[in-house]
Amino acid sequence: MKDCVFCRIVAGEEKSFKIYEDDRVITILDKYPVSWGHLLVITKKHYESIHDADPKDIVHAFSVASALARIYRNDLNAKGVNVVTNSGRPAGQIIFHFHVHVIPRWHEGEFSWSSRHVLDEDEAKSVLNKIKPYLSEIDEFLRSAGIK
């Protein structure tokens, strides 16, 4: 879908900071993060949201999100992690292509959706450099779950 920014990112037509990719999903840094390291796990196939996505793609996207949450908690010492998807405008969905947010929380009391800012190149490189050594854990996690 040419009018969908996530479809253009999947097709390589739109710039993004890619963290991880496999045959079903691409994971990128959120352009307007809530916290340092805010990621989006996006299905390669276009679905409006979780309510119409293929169950196999839902399981895969949430499994990748779970692996990333583990990396943030276990390897990078985040205090907490939000893993969430929004379905419909009243639920806060802005881009109508199924995706899962992985939002690390580094401090107590940090949770605030109003803390969004524009991701810059320096912050993106910082996150990429910090998480890169742990990305093989995603495939290990998927294999251990029989997903890959």
JOFEN-V346212 format. One record per pair of residues at least 4 apart in sequence whose C-alpha atoms are under 8 Angstrom apart, sorted by the first residue. I is the first residue (numbers start at 1). J is the second residue. If there is no record, write none. Layout:
i: [I/I]
j: [J/J]
This chain:
i: [1/1/1/2/2/4/4/4/4/5/5/5/6/6/6/6/7/7/7/7/7/8/8/8/9/9/9/9/10/10/16/16/16/17/17/17/18/18/18/18/19/19/19/19/19/19/20/20/20/20/21/21/21/22/23/24/24/24/24/24/24/25/25/25/25/25/25/26/26/26/26/27/27/27/27/28/28/28/28/29/29/29/29/29/29/30/30/30/30/31/31/32/32/32/32/33/33/33/33/33/33/33/33/34/34/34/34/34/34/34/34/35/35/35/35/35/36/36/36/37/37/37/38/38/38/38/39/39/39/40/40/40/40/41/41/41/41/41/41/41/42/42/42/42/42/43/43/43/43/43/43/46/46/47/47/47/47/47/48/48/48/48/48/49/49/49/49/49/49/49/49/50/50/50/50/50/51/53/53/53/54/55/56/57/58/59/60/60/61/61/61/62/62/63/63/64/64/64/65/65/65/65/65/66/66/67/67/67/67/67/68/68/68/69/69/69/69/69/70/70/71/71/71/71/71/72/72/72/72/72/73/73/73/73/73/74/75/76/77/78/78/78/78/79/79/79/79/79/80/80/80/81/81/81/81/82/82/82/82/82/83/83/83/83/84/84/84/85/85/85/85/86/86/86/86/87/87/87/88/88/88/89/89/105/105/106/119/119/120/121/122/123/124/125/126/127/128/129/131/134/135/136/137/138/139/139/140/141/142/142/142/143/143]
j: [7/8/46/7/8/8/95/96/97/9/14/95/10/42/95/97/11/44/45/46/97/12/13/14/13/14/15/16/26/44/28/29/31/28/29/124/26/27/28/29/26/27/28/29/128/132/26/27/28/135/25/26/27/26/44/43/44/45/57/60/61/41/42/43/44/60/61/41/42/43/44/39/40/41/42/39/40/41/42/33/37/38/39/40/124/38/39/40/119/118/119/116/117/118/119/37/38/39/115/116/117/118/119/38/103/112/113/114/115/116/117/103/104/105/115/116/104/123/127/103/104/127/101/102/103/104/101/102/103/99/100/101/102/61/64/65/99/100/101/102/61/97/98/99/100/47/57/61/97/98/99/97/98/52/53/96/97/98/52/53/96/97/98/53/86/87/88/96/97/98/99/58/85/86/87/98/87/57/58/98/58/59/60/61/62/63/64/147/65/99/100/66/100/67/142/68/138/142/69/83/100/101/102/70/83/71/137/138/141/142/72/102/138/73/81/83/102/104/74/75/75/76/131/134/137/76/77/78/81/104/77/78/79/80/81/78/134/131/106/104/105/106/107/104/105/106/107/108/104/105/106/102/103/104/105/101/102/103/104/105/100/101/102/103/100/101/102/98/99/100/101/91/92/93/100/91/92/93/92/93/96/93/94/110/111/110/123/124/124/125/126/127/128/129/130/131/132/133/135/138/139/140/141/142/143/148/144/145/146/147/148/147/148]
